[in-house]
Amino acid sequence: MNSFWALAPLLSVIAGALCAILLAAFLRHVRDSVPAFISLIFLAGTAGFCLAGWNEKYSFFEGGLVLDRPAILFHLVLILGVAAVILISLKARFLSNGTAGEYHGLLLLALAGLMIMVSSDDLLVIFLGLETLSVAGYALAGFDRGDDASSEASLKYFLLGSLGSAFLIFGLAFLYGATLSTRLPEIAGSLLSGPGLTGLAGAGLLLVGLSFKLALVPFHMWAPDVYQGAPTPIAAFFTFCPKAAGFAVLLKVFLQPWNGSVVRGFISPVLAATAGLTMIIGSLGALKQNHVKRMLAYSSIAHSGYILLALLAGDGKSLVFYLAVYLFMNTGAFAVLAGMSRRGVEFHEIKDFTGLGYSHPWMAGPLSLFLLSLAGIPPTGGFLAKFFVFSAAVREGWTWLVLVAVLASLVSVYYYLRVIVLMYMQGPAQERGLEFDRPGLLLVVYFFMYAVIQAGIFPGNLLAFISQAFASLGIL
């Protein structure tokens, strides 16, 4: 039965995007912070709509868009991620030319695309949500029009993102040809008895398309360049939000409907090989990077491989817990990077962090915690996230893949500690007047630092919330 309430969170986000854009169009001299605060108000309203529907299940478009507990859980994680990006962007140099309205409007439109992806069981609707995200993302990657690297990042993201979309739509077409449906439950029912060559080809092409969006090896080549060239807050957005929505779609497509089927038997070895290569290449690629943003880009690729372990193990709870903790530690690290600039010059080379522990200890401390958590050092949230994922994978017989993951994690300790050593074991660097005095940035850094510690020492509340959301699906 159609319920308008299923559309309420999505309409709230779109209304916020329109308000921000129209404000920029008709009030050109408004302060840059006004569209940001308007966007945050609409995000708070969207979160309120989501929480109000926690105990219900609403749908619209004859089930094409569903608002249930798993969808709400992903909505809340994505809303928190976008809100953090908005706060990091306050007083950012690339918004000083009166483009704040367009910037925040594009961010909210990208969020709308993400919400459509995680709310739908229809592959065609998922594709439409993905394209909404992609079009906004292409513009956001090149938003710093005074920086040639940003324009290059936008072009690379557009070209390779379009290639990924082509694979995705071909996979959708093959699956429709095999089942005469784009709805996941109906596709799963048709393929359970015998997928046939067309069905397997469709599932494979769908996986390739999603691998482009998630930057999984060997479809990761665009990520380091795009993350390095994009404005730092947008790089933080790219490293988490599309990843969270992409794994939500993978949960629907390759885990829940086809569990135990021939399609799952065909896809699981492919996912295992992809996870292993992603962890290895991501970690080894980060080893030789002297640009911290680029290092975190390769780190993001490796973490996608760790999250794939949870998908292979069929453990939805550990997957979502890992995504939530990854939001805290990765976005927190990028928030510190956002402050490593002055008068349009960014200081993101690893040598620029020399002596930061002496000159800016209130920033070096949180950054050290985020890097230790990314490495999986206890008692941080990153350690527990990896522990839950690795334990689930061992229980399901993926011991060899867990060994690869442990080795990749050991390699990652080197390049994370390399930054920490420079911050604390080298003499104080020359004072540069870095932009750490931005209230929004400080709020994100210290709130996420608290969240990383909380998730590492007292994870029970977050795990209980996730368990409640996924209990009805039976994929815990």
C-alpha positions in Angstrom: 0.0 0.0 0.0 1.4 3.4 -0.9 2.1 5.8 1.9 3.3 9.3 1.4 5.4 9.0 4.6 7.9 6.9 2.6 8.7 10.0 0.6 9.0 12.4 3.5 12.8 12.1 4.2 13.6 12.3 0.5 11.3 15.3 -0.1 12.8 17.1 2.9 16.4 16.7 1.4 15.2 17.9 -2.0 13.4 20.9 -0.5 16.6 21.8 1.3 18.6 21.6 -1.9 16.1 23.8 -3.7 16.1 26.4 -0.9 19.9 26.6 -1.0 20.1 26.9 -4.7 17.3 29.5 -4.9 18.8 31.5 -2.1 22.0 31.7 -4.1 20.2 32.7 -7.3 18.1 35.5 -5.8 20.3 36.7 -2.9 23.8 36.8 -4.4 25.3 38.8 -1.5 24.0 36.5 1.3 26.7 35.2 3.6 28.3 31.9 2.7 27.3 30.4 6.0 23.5 30.9 5.5 23.1 28.2 2.9 25.1 25.9 5.2 22.8 26.5 8.2 19.7 26.1 6.0 21.0 22.7 4.7 21.8 21.6 8.3 18.2 22.5 9.4 16.7 20.4 6.6 19.1 17.6 7.4 17.8 17.7 11.0 14.3 17.6 9.7 15.1 14.6 7.5 16.6 12.7 10.4 13.4 13.5 12.4 11.2 12.1 9.7 13.4 8.9 9.6 13.2 8.4 13.4 9.5 9.0 13.5 9.0 6.1 11.1 11.4 3.7 12.9 8.7 1.3 14.1 6.8 1.3 10.8 7.4 0.2 7.2 6.2 2.5 4.5 6.4 2.2 0.8 5.5 4.2 -2.3 5.5 3.6 -6.1 4.0 0.1 -5.5 7.0 -0.9 -3.4 9.6 0.8 -5.6 10.6 3.0 -2.7 10.6 1.5 0.8 11.2 3.2 4.2 11.9 0.5 6.7 14.4 0.1 9.5 17.4 -0.9 7.4 16.8 2.0 5.0 16.4 4.4 7.9 19.6 3.2 9.5 21.5 3.9 6.3 19.7 7.2 5.9 20.9 8.3 9.3 24.5 7.3 8.7 24.5 9.2 5.3 22.8 12.3 6.9 25.5 12.4 9.6 28.2 12.1 6.9 26.8 14.9 4.8 26.3 17.1 7.8 29.9 16.6 8.7 31.0 17.6 5.2 28.9 20.8 5.4 30.5 21.7 8.8 34.0 21.0 7.4 33.2 23.3 4.5 32.3 26.3 6.6 34.7 29.2 5.7 36.5 27.0 3.2 38.5 28.9 0.7 36.9 27.4 -2.4 33.5 28.8 -1.3 34.7 32.4 -1.0 33.4 33.4 -4.4 29.7 33.3 -3.6 29.0 29.7 -4.7 28.0 28.3 -1.3 24.3 28.0 -2.3 25.1 25.8 -5.4 27.6 23.8 -3.4 25.2 22.9 -0.6 22.4 22.3 -3.1 24.6 19.8 -5.0 25.5 18.1 -1.7 21.9 17.6 -0.8 21.0 16.4 -4.2 23.8 13.9 -4.0 22.4 12.8 -0.7 18.9 12.4 -2.3 20.5 10.0 -4.8 22.1 8.0 -2.1 18.8 7.8 -0.2 17.0 6.5 -3.3 19.7 3.8 -3.7 19.4 2.4 -0.2 15.5 2.7 -0.1 14.7 0.8 -3.3 14.4 -2.9 -4.2 14.0 -2.0 -7.9 17.2 -2.1 -9.9 16.0 0.6 -12.3 15.2 3.0 -9.3 18.6 2.1 -7.8 20.2 3.1 -11.1 18.3 6.4 -11.2 19.5 7.2 -7.6 23.1 6.3 -8.6 22.9 8.7 -11.6 21.5 11.5 -9.4 24.5 11.0 -7.1 27.0 10.8 -10.0 25.8 13.9 -11.8 26.1 15.9 -8.5 29.4 14.3 -7.8 30.9 15.3 -11.1 30.2 18.9 -10.4 31.3 18.7 -6.7 34.7 17.2 -7.7 35.4 20.2 -9.9 33.9 22.8 -7.7 37.2 24.5 -6.9 37.3 26.3 -10.3 40.6 28.0 -9.4 42.4 24.7 -9.1 43.4 22.8 -12.3 43.7 19.6 -10.2 40.0 19.9 -9.2 38.9 20.3 -12.9 41.1 17.2 -13.8 39.5 15.2 -10.9 36.0 16.1 -12.2 36.8 15.0 -15.8 38.4 11.7 -14.6 35.4 11.0 -12.3 33.0 11.8 -15.2 34.7 9.5 -17.7 35.3 6.5 -15.5 32.0 7.0 -13.6 30.2 6.9 -17.0 32.0 3.7 -17.8 30.8 2.2 -14.5 27.3 3.3 -15.2 27.4 1.6 -18.6 28.4 -1.7 -17.1 25.6 -1.3 -14.5 22.9 -0.6 -17.1 24.1 -3.5 -19.2 23.8 -5.8 -16.2 20.3 -4.5 -15.5 19.3 -5.2 -19.1 20.7 -8.7 -19.0 18.8 -9.4 -15.8 15.6 -8.0 -17.2 16.1 -10.2 -20.3 16.5 -13.3 -18.1 13.6 -12.6 -15.7 11.4 -9.9 -17.3 11.5 -7.9 -14.1 13.7 -5.2 -12.4 12.5 -5.9 -8.9 15.0 -7.8 -6.8 12.6 -10.2 -5.1 11.1 -11.2 -8.5 14.6 -11.5 -10.1 15.8 -13.7 -7.2 12.7 -15.9 -7.5 13.2 -16.3 -11.2 16.9 -17.1 -10.9 16.8 -19.5 -7.9 15.6 -22.4 -10.1 18.4 -21.8 -12.7 20.0 -18.5 -13.5 21.2 -19.5 -17.0 24.0 -17.7 -18.9 22.1 -14.5 -19.3 21.3 -14.2 -15.6 24.9 -14.9 -14.6 26.2 -12.4 -17.1 23.7 -9.8 -15.7 24.8 -10.4 -12.2 28.5 -10.2 -13.2 28.0 -6.9 -15.1 26.1 -5.5 -12.2 29.0 -6.4 -9.9 31.5 -4.7 -12.2 29.4 -1.5 -12.3 29.1 -1.4 -8.5 32.9 -2.1 -8.3 33.6 1.1 -10.2 31.5 3.1 -7.8 33.1 1.5 -4.8 36.7 1.7 -6.2 37.3 -2.0 -5.9 40.3 -3.5 -7.6 40.8 -3.6 -10.6 38.3 -0.8 -11.1 40.0 1.6 -8.6 42.3 3.5 -10.9 40.2 6.7 -10.7 40.0 7.1 -6.9 43.4 8.4 -5.9 43.5 11.1 -8.6 39.9 12.2 -7.9 40.3 12.2 -4.1 43.5 14.1 -4.4 42.2 16.7 -6.8 38.8 17.3 -5.3 38.3 19.9 -2.5 39.1 18.2 0.8 35.6 18.2 2.2 34.3 16.6 -1.1 37.1 14.0 -0.9 35.8 13.1 2.6 32.3 12.8 1.1 33.6 10.5 -1.8 35.5 8.2 0.5 32.5 7.4 2.6 29.0 8.3 1.4 29.0 6.5 -2.0 30.8 3.6 -0.3 28.1 3.2 2.3 25.3 3.3 -0.3 27.1 1.0 -2.6 27.5 -1.7 0.1 23.9 -1.2 1.0 23.0 -2.1 -2.6 25.4 -5.1 -2.5 23.7 -6.3 0.6 20.4 -6.3 -1.3 21.7 -7.6 -4.6 24.1 -10.3 -3.7 23.4 -11.4 -0.1 19.8 -11.2 1.0 17.7 -12.5 -2.0 20.1 -15.1 -3.4 21.6 -16.6 -0.3 22.5 -20.2 -1.1 21.6 -19.9 -4.7 23.6 -20.7 -7.8 24.1 -16.9 -8.4 25.6 -16.6 -4.9 27.9 -19.6 -5.6 29.1 -17.9 -8.7 29.5 -14.4 -7.2 31.2 -15.4 -3.9 34.5 -16.6 -5.4 34.6 -13.4 -7.5 33.9 -11.3 -4.4 36.6 -13.1 -2.5 39.3 -12.6 -5.2 38.2 -8.9 -5.4 38.4 -8.5 -1.7 41.9 -10.0 -1.5 43.3 -7.9 -4.4 41.6 -4.7 -3.0 43.2 -5.1 0.4 46.6 -5.9 -1.0 46.8 -3.3 -3.7 45.2 -0.6 -1.5 47.7 -1.2 1.3 50.8 -1.5 -1.0 49.7 1.6 -3.0 49.5 3.7 0.1 53.0 2.7 1.2 54.8 4.9 -1.4 52.6 8.0 -1.2 54.1 11.2 0.1 50.8 13.1 -0.3 48.5 12.4 2.7 45.3 12.9 0.8 46.4 10.4 -1.8 47.6 8.0 1.0 44.1 8.1 2.5 42.6 7.5 -0.9 44.5 4.2 -1.2 43.7 3.5 2.4 40.0 3.9 1.5 40.4 1.3 -1.3 41.9 -1.2 1.3 39.0 -0.6 3.7 36.6 -1.4 0.9 38.3 -4.8 0.8 37.8 -5.3 4.6 34.1 -4.4 4.3 33.7 -7.0 1.5 34.7 -9.6 4.1 31.5 -8.9 6.0 29.5 -9.2 2.9 31.1 -12.6 2.1 30.4 -13.7 5.7 26.8 -12.7 5.4 27.1 -10.5 8.5 25.1 -7.4 8.1 25.7 -6.2 11.6 29.5 -6.1 11.4 29.3 -4.5 7.9 27.2 -1.6 9.1 29.2 -1.3 12.3 32.4 -1.0 10.2 30.8 1.6 7.9 29.7 3.7 10.9 33.2 3.6 12.5 34.8 4.3 9.2 32.7 7.4 8.9 34.0 8.6 12.3 37.7 7.9 11.8 38.1 8.7 8.0 36.0 11.9 8.0 37.7 13.0 11.2 41.1 12.6 9.5 39.9 14.6 6.4 38.6 17.3 8.7 42.1 17.8 10.1 43.4 17.9 6.5 40.8 20.5 5.6 42.5 22.8 8.2 46.0 22.2 6.7 45.8 25.2 4.4 46.4 28.9 4.4 45.4 31.6 1.9 44.5 29.1 -0.9 47.6 26.9 -0.3 47.1 23.4 1.0 49.8 21.6 3.0 49.1 17.9 2.4 52.5 16.6 1.6 53.7 14.3 4.4 56.6 16.6 5.2 54.1 19.4 6.0 53.1 17.4 9.1 56.5 17.6 10.6 56.3 19.0 14.2 52.5 19.4 14.1 52.4 17.8 17.5 54.3 20.8 18.9 52.8 23.6 16.9 49.1 22.4 16.9 48.8 19.7 19.6 45.0 20.0 19.7 44.8 18.9 16.1 47.8 16.4 16.0 46.2 14.5 18.9 42.8 13.8 17.2 44.6 13.0 13.9 46.8 10.5 15.6 43.8 8.8 17.1 42.0 8.6 13.7 45.1 7.1 12.1 45.5 4.6 14.8 41.9 3.6 14.5 42.2 3.3 10.7 45.2 0.9 11.4 43.0 -1.1 13.8 45.0 -0.4 17.0 43.0 -1.1 20.3 41.1 0.3 22.1 39.7 2.4 19.2 36.6 1.7 17.2 38.7 0.6 14.2 40.0 -2.3 16.1 36.6 -3.6 17.1 35.3 -3.0 13.6 38.0 -5.2 12.1 37.7 -7.8 14.9 34.0 -8.2 14.2 34.5 -8.5 10.4 37.4 -10.9 10.7 35.6 -13.1 13.2 32.5 -13.4 11.0 34.7 -14.3 8.0 36.5 -17.0 9.9 33.2 -18.5 11.1 32.1 -18.8 7.5 35.3 -20.5 6.4 37.1 -17.6 4.8 40.3 -18.1 6.9 42.7 -17.6 4.1 41.1 -14.3 3.2 41.3 -13.1 6.8 45.0 -13.9 6.8 45.4 -11.6 3.8 43.4 -9.0 5.6 45.6 -9.2 8.7 48.8 -8.9 6.6 47.3 -5.9 4.8 46.5 -4.3 8.2 50.0 -4.9 9.4 51.3 -3.1 6.3 48.9 -0.2 6.9 50.4 0.3 10.3 53.6 1.6 8.7 52.1 4.4 6.6 49.7 5.5 9.3 52.5 5.6 11.9 54.8 7.4 9.5 52.6 10.5 9.8 52.4 10.2 13.6 56.2 9.9 13.9 56.7 13.0 11.8 54.2 15.0 14.0 55.8 14.1 17.3 59.4 12.9 16.8 60.7 15.7 14.6 61.3 19.3 15.8 58.7 22.0 15.5 58.1 23.2 12.0 57.8 26.8 10.9 54.5 28.3 11.9 52.3 28.6 8.8 49.0 30.0 10.4 47.0 27.0 9.4 43.2 27.3 9.3 42.3 25.3 12.4 40.2 28.1 13.9 37.0 27.1 12.1 34.2 26.2 14.6 32.5 23.7 12.2 35.8 21.8 11.6 36.6 21.7 15.3 33.1 20.3 16.1 33.5 17.5 13.6 37.0 16.6 14.7 36.2 16.4 18.4 32.8 14.8 18.1 34.2 12.1 15.8 37.2 11.6 18.1 34.7 10.9 20.9 32.7 8.6 18.7 35.8 6.6 17.8 36.7 6.1 21.5 33.1 5.3 22.4 32.8 2.7 19.6 36.0 1.1 20.7 35.3 0.9 24.5 31.5 0.9 24.7 30.1 -0.4 21.3 27.0 -1.9 22.8 24.5 0.9 22.1 25.6 1.2 18.4 25.5 -2.6 18.0 22.1 -2.9 19.6 20.7 -0.2 17.3 22.1 -2.0 14.2 20.8 -5.3 15.4 17.3 -3.9 15.9 17.4 -2.5 12.4 18.4 -5.7 10.7 16.7 -8.3 12.9 13.8 -8.7 10.5 16.1 -9.5 7.5 17.9 -12.4 9.2 21.3 -11.4 7.9 23.0 -10.7 11.2 
